[in-house]
């Protein structure tokens, strides 16, 4: 297919990265791509959906992945997958011989292997410069569910109207289920049966980089998991933080052991991010070396420093995120033209095994099967009657509403068109009536006599 035609299809059908920041997929199609890389590394602990999807839909995914490679003119298509995902590796192996320019790259079970900068180095040996884009080194990365969404857009004319979500933790039956975009977290968790704790907290997106959510928050195109834990769990308590207290603890406890920097995945690849120096400068309000603060832009926020490395239980990642946000609000941009130093020779010996990370986080007992259910499982188990669809689920400009309150819509209908610049379309995930339209979201309810308010429908 001609590249511009494929771009148009993906933009109109709302295909974005199905995880992370949700970069619009059409914008990744670039003739500079010499290598395209399929990310099946499940960056976060407990996440399972990408390996499960590849295991069940390998033929469709590899066919589409090869089509993307041919469209952009890539010389090589690489499937990056952890060697422990044996069923998914076997599934891909059944079809890969049909594609001479495609190969499987087996990866270590280390965190954060799914970070695209780390993955690119592991799979290709290429180093992305600090603040740079993969395409600068001739690489484009797509995760498994994203490629499957490309397949659905091309072969089934189906826009992105639903999302695979793993529900794990303190639930009766851990499960991976396809749910409508805009479904509430409470509705999604219900598919995993009873909650086994009296005072649950919901961690959306993964234990390391995810955020706390409520039952009324909603699924977006980038929601990969909901982890249900007791509010007393140490991981939840760390997420519910106080920045002022974090700074005081850093000032009183940071011993400058440098472990946070030694185990930092981006630092090991030559990026100038040194959490220990940041902690020293921030805690002591020492602004003599501004590079210490400017280099926080190169932090990937993987959370390894505060959830694994620091022997004092301090919060480098969270404080760095606070400073980055403050710098952006002040109009400060990331330093330009920064080149990486050579990759650390000790990098191979400083990878953090995912099994040890799970144990440190107190999550080992939750690493159990969460079977991927058939696509219509949510309809048979408990149909969702109401969705709240956000207009900004991706990097770039929010989509522009194309419907009004009272409009009757069908599932898959475009309800918000791409804005000027980097943007994609948004589509109805249910048949129903538009109950509310704002510049941030659109609410759709099935026309079944349900109340107009979000709370009434739940």
C-alpha positions in Angstrom: 0.0 0.0 0.0 1.1 3.5 -0.7 2.3 5.3 2.4 0.0 8.3 2.3 -3.0 6.0 1.8 -2.0 4.0 4.9 -1.4 7.1 6.9 -4.9 8.4 6.1 -6.5 5.1 7.1 -4.7 5.0 10.4 -5.4 8.6 11.2 -9.1 8.3 10.4 -9.5 5.1 12.3 -7.8 6.5 15.4 -4.9 4.1 15.6 -2.3 5.2 18.2 0.3 3.4 20.3 -1.7 1.0 22.5 0.3 1.9 25.6 2.7 4.6 26.9 1.9 8.1 25.6 -0.2 7.0 22.6 1.8 8.4 19.8 -0.4 8.5 16.6 0.7 5.5 14.5 0.3 7.2 11.2 3.1 9.7 12.2 5.5 6.8 12.7 5.3 5.8 9.0 8.5 7.2 7.7 10.6 6.3 4.7 13.7 6.8 6.9 12.8 3.6 8.8 15.5 1.0 7.9 14.3 -1.3 10.7 10.8 -1.7 12.2 10.6 -3.3 15.6 7.6 -5.1 17.2 7.6 -4.6 20.9 6.5 -7.7 22.8 8.5 -7.1 25.9 5.6 -6.2 28.3 7.6 -3.4 30.0 5.7 -3.4 33.2 5.5 -6.4 35.7 2.2 -8.3 35.7 1.2 -7.1 32.2 0.3 -10.0 29.9 -1.9 -8.8 27.0 0.8 -8.3 24.3 2.2 -11.8 24.6 -1.3 -13.3 24.8 -2.5 -11.4 21.7 0.6 -12.5 19.7 0.0 -16.1 20.8 -3.6 -16.0 19.6 -3.3 -13.7 16.5 0.3 -14.3 15.3 -0.7 -14.9 11.7 -2.6 -11.6 11.4 0.0 -9.6 13.3 3.0 -10.9 11.3 1.2 -10.3 8.0 0.4 -6.7 9.0 3.9 -6.1 10.4 5.4 -7.2 7.1 3.0 -5.0 5.3 4.1 -2.0 7.4 7.7 -2.9 6.6 7.1 -3.0 2.9 5.1 0.3 3.0 7.9 2.2 4.6 10.6 0.4 2.7 12.3 -1.1 5.8 15.1 -3.6 5.2 14.4 -5.6 8.3 11.4 -6.3 10.6 12.4 -7.5 14.1 10.1 -9.1 16.7 11.5 -8.2 20.1 10.1 -10.7 22.6 11.3 -12.0 26.0 12.5 -15.6 25.7 10.3 -16.6 28.7 7.2 -16.0 26.6 7.5 -19.4 25.1 4.0 -19.8 23.7 4.2 -16.4 21.9 7.6 -17.2 20.5 6.3 -20.6 19.2 3.3 -18.9 17.7 5.4 -16.3 15.8 7.8 -19.0 14.7 5.0 -20.9 12.9 4.5 -18.0 10.4 7.8 -16.2 10.3 9.4 -18.3 7.5 7.0 -16.6 5.1 8.8 -13.3 5.6 12.5 -13.5 4.6 13.2 -10.0 6.1 11.7 -10.7 9.5 13.5 -12.2 12.5 12.8 -12.8 16.2 15.1 -11.2 18.8 14.9 -13.0 22.1 15.2 -10.6 25.1 16.2 -11.0 28.7 13.5 -10.8 31.4 14.7 -7.5 32.8 13.1 -4.2 33.6 12.5 -1.9 31.7 13.0 -4.0 28.5 9.9 -2.6 26.9 11.2 1.0 27.1 11.7 1.7 23.4 15.2 3.2 23.9 16.3 0.1 25.8 14.5 -2.3 23.4 16.1 -0.6 20.3 19.6 -1.1 21.7 18.9 -4.7 22.7 17.4 -5.6 19.3 19.6 -3.6 16.9 22.6 -2.2 18.8 21.6 1.3 17.9 21.7 4.0 20.5 19.0 6.8 20.5 20.5 10.1 21.5 19.2 11.8 24.7 15.9 13.4 23.8 16.0 12.0 20.3 13.5 10.0 18.3 14.0 6.4 17.1 13.5 7.4 13.5 16.7 9.5 13.7 18.6 6.2 13.9 16.4 4.6 11.2 14.1 2.7 13.6 10.3 2.7 14.2 8.7 0.8 17.1 5.2 -0.6 17.3 3.7 -2.7 20.0 1.7 -5.9 19.4 -1.7 -4.5 20.1 -1.0 -1.4 17.9 -0.2 -3.7 14.9 -3.3 -5.7 15.5 -5.3 -2.5 15.5 -3.7 -1.7 12.1 -4.8 -5.1 10.9 -8.4 -4.4 12.1 -8.4 -1.0 10.4 -7.1 -2.4 7.1 -8.9 -5.8 6.9 -12.0 -5.2 8.9 -12.5 -1.5 8.5 -12.8 -1.4 12.3 -11.6 1.8 14.1 -10.1 1.7 17.6 -13.3 1.3 19.7 -12.1 -1.1 22.4 -9.0 -2.0 24.4 -7.4 -5.1 25.9 -6.9 -4.7 29.6 -5.4 -7.1 32.1 -7.1 -7.0 35.5 -4.9 -8.6 38.2 -4.1 -8.3 41.9 -6.6 -8.7 44.7 -9.4 -10.1 42.4 -11.1 -13.4 42.4 -10.3 -14.3 38.8 -7.5 -12.4 37.1 -8.4 -11.8 33.5 -7.5 -10.0 30.3 -10.6 -8.7 28.5 -11.5 -6.5 25.6 -13.6 -3.6 26.8 -15.1 -0.5 25.1 -13.1 2.7 25.1 -14.5 4.9 27.8 -15.7 2.1 30.1 -15.3 2.9 33.8 -12.5 1.2 35.8 -15.2 -0.2 38.1 -17.0 -1.9 35.3 -13.7 -3.4 33.9 -12.7 -4.7 37.3 -16.0 -6.4 37.7 -15.0 -8.9 34.9 -12.4 -10.3 37.3 -15.0 -11.3 39.9 -15.1 -10.3 43.5 -12.5 -7.9 45.0 -10.7 -9.7 47.8 -9.9 -6.7 50.0 -12.2 -4.4 51.9 -10.4 -1.2 51.0 -9.2 -1.5 47.4 -7.0 0.9 45.4 -6.8 0.8 41.6 -3.4 1.2 39.9 -3.9 1.8 36.2 -1.1 1.3 33.7 1.4 -0.8 35.6 3.0 -0.9 39.1 6.1 1.1 38.1 4.8 3.9 35.8 1.0 3.7 36.4 -1.2 6.1 38.4 -3.8 5.7 41.0 -7.3 5.9 39.7 -10.9 5.7 41.0 -13.8 3.4 39.9 -15.2 6.3 37.8 -12.0 6.9 35.8 -12.2 5.5 32.3 -10.3 3.2 29.9 -8.4 5.0 27.1 -6.5 3.7 24.1 -3.4 3.4 26.2 -4.8 1.6 29.3 -3.0 -1.8 29.5 -3.8 -3.0 33.0 -5.7 -2.4 36.3 -4.0 -3.7 39.3 -6.2 -4.0 42.4 -4.4 -3.7 45.7 -5.2 -2.9 49.3 -4.8 0.7 50.1 -2.3 -0.3 52.8 0.0 -1.9 50.2 3.4 -0.2 50.2 3.2 0.4 46.4 -0.1 2.3 46.8 1.3 4.3 49.8 4.3 5.3 47.7 2.0 6.5 44.8 0.0 8.6 47.2 2.9 10.9 48.0 3.7 14.3 49.3 6.4 16.1 47.4 7.4 18.4 50.3 7.9 15.3 52.5 9.9 13.6 49.8 12.3 16.5 49.6 12.8 16.6 53.3 13.4 12.8 53.4 16.0 13.3 50.6 17.7 16.0 52.5 18.0 13.9 55.7 18.5 10.5 54.3 20.3 10.5 50.9 23.8 9.1 51.4 24.9 9.7 47.8 25.6 6.0 47.4 24.9 6.5 43.6 22.9 3.2 43.3 20.1 5.0 41.6 22.5 6.2 38.9 24.4 2.9 38.6 21.2 1.0 37.9 19.5 3.7 35.7 18.8 2.1 32.3 19.1 5.4 30.4 22.4 6.3 32.2 23.8 2.9 31.2 23.1 3.8 27.6 25.1 7.0 27.8 22.4 9.5 28.6 23.3 12.3 31.0 20.7 11.5 33.7 22.3 11.1 37.1 19.6 10.8 39.8 22.0 10.9 42.7 23.3 14.3 41.6 19.8 15.6 41.2 18.8 14.4 44.7 21.8 16.2 46.2 21.1 19.4 44.4 17.3 19.4 44.9 17.5 18.5 48.6 20.1 21.2 49.3 18.6 23.8 46.9 21.9 23.9 45.2 21.4 25.5 41.7 25.0 26.1 40.8 25.0 23.4 38.2 21.9 23.9 36.2 22.6 20.9 34.0 21.7 18.6 36.9 18.1 19.9 36.5 18.0 20.3 32.8 19.1 16.7 32.3 16.0 15.5 34.1 14.3 15.9 30.7 16.1 12.7 29.7 14.6 10.6 32.5 12.2 8.0 31.2 10.3 7.9 34.5 10.7 4.1 34.6 10.7 4.3 38.5 13.5 1.8 39.0 15.5 4.3 41.1 12.8 4.7 43.7 11.1 1.3 43.6 14.2 -0.9 43.5 17.6 0.9 43.6 17.4 3.2 46.6 18.4 1.5 49.9 16.7 4.4 51.8 13.4 4.2 50.0 13.6 7.7 48.6 11.8 9.0 45.6 14.1 10.2 42.8 11.7 9.5 40.0 8.8 11.3 41.5 10.9 14.4 42.4 12.4 14.4 38.9 8.9 14.3 37.5 7.9 17.3 39.6 10.9 19.3 38.5 10.3 18.4 34.8 6.8 19.6 35.1 7.9 22.8 36.7 10.5 23.5 34.0 7.9 22.9 31.3 5.4 25.3 32.9 8.2 27.9 33.0 8.8 27.5 29.3 12.1 25.6 29.6 12.8 23.0 27.0 15.0 20.0 26.9 18.7 20.8 26.0 19.3 20.3 22.3 22.1 18.5 20.6 23.2 16.4 23.5 25.1 13.3 22.4 25.4 10.1 24.5 28.6 8.9 25.9 29.7 5.4 25.1 27.4 2.6 26.5 28.6 1.5 29.9 30.7 -1.6 29.8 29.0 -2.8 33.0 25.5 -2.4 31.6 25.0 -6.2 31.1 25.7 -6.8 34.8 23.3 -4.1 36.0 20.1 -5.2 34.4 17.3 -5.7 37.0 15.6 -9.1 36.8 11.9 -8.7 36.6 11.3 -11.5 39.1 13.4 -9.7 41.7 11.6 -6.5 41.0 8.2 -8.1 41.5 9.5 -9.5 44.8 10.8 -6.1 45.9 7.4 -4.5 45.1 5.5 -7.2 47.0 3.7 -8.4 43.8 5.1 -11.9 43.3 1.9 -13.6 44.4 -0.1 -11.7 41.8 2.0 -13.0 38.9 -0.6 -15.6 37.9 -2.4 -16.4 34.7 -4.9 -13.8 33.5 -6.4 -15.6 30.5 -7.2 -13.6 27.4 -11.0 -13.9 26.8 -12.8 -13.9 23.5 -13.6 -10.5 22.1 -17.3 -10.5 23.0 -16.8 -11.7 26.5 -17.7 -8.3 28.0 -21.1 -8.4 26.3 -22.0 -11.9 27.6 -20.6 -11.4 31.1 -22.0 -8.0 31.9 -22.8 -5.5 29.1 -21.6 -2.0 29.6 -24.3 0.6 29.1 -22.4 3.9 29.3 -19.0 5.2 28.2 -17.1 8.4 28.7 -14.8 8.8 25.8 -11.9 11.3 26.2 -11.0 13.5 23.3 -7.3 13.5 24.2 -6.0 9.9 24.4 -2.8 10.5 22.4 0.1 12.8 22.0 -0.9 15.8 19.9 -4.0 17.9 19.6 -7.3 16.6 21.0 -9.9 15.5 18.5 -12.7 17.9 17.7 -16.3 16.8 18.5 -18.4 16.0 15.5 -21.7 15.2 17.3 -24.1 17.1 19.6 -26.0 16.1 22.7 -29.0 13.9 21.7 -27.3 12.5 18.5 -28.0 8.8 18.0 -24.7 7.0 17.2 -23.7 3.5 16.2 -20.6 1.7 17.4 -17.6 2.6 15.2 -19.1 5.9 14.1 -16.7 8.9 14.2 -17.8 11.2 17.0 -14.7 13.5 16.9 -12.5 14.3 13.9 -8.7 14.8 13.9 -7.7 18.4 14.8 -5.1 20.4 12.8 -1.6 19.0 13.2 -0.8 15.8 15.0 -4.2 14.2 15.9 -6.5 11.2 15.2 -10.2 10.5 15.1 -12.3 9.2 18.0 -15.1 6.8 17.6 -18.2 5.6 19.4 -17.6 2.4 21.3 -21.3 1.7 21.9 -24.6 2.0 20.1 -26.6 4.7 21.9 -27.4 8.4 22.5 -24.9 11.2 23.1 -25.7 12.4 26.6 -23.0 15.0 27.0 -20.4 16.8 24.8 -17.6 19.0 26.2 -14.1 20.0 24.9 -12.6 17.1 26.9 -15.0 14.2 26.5 -18.2 12.7 25.0 -20.6 10.6 27.0 -22.7 7.9 25.2 -25.4 5.8 26.9 -27.4 3.0 25.4 -30.9 4.1 24.7 -32.4 1.9 27.4 -34.1 4.4 29.7 -31.0 4.7 31.9 -30.5 8.0 33.7 -28.5 10.8 32.1 -25.9 11.1 34.8 -22.7 9.0 34.9 -23.4 8.0 38.5 -27.0 7.0 37.9 -25.9 4.6 35.1 -23.5 2.7 37.4 
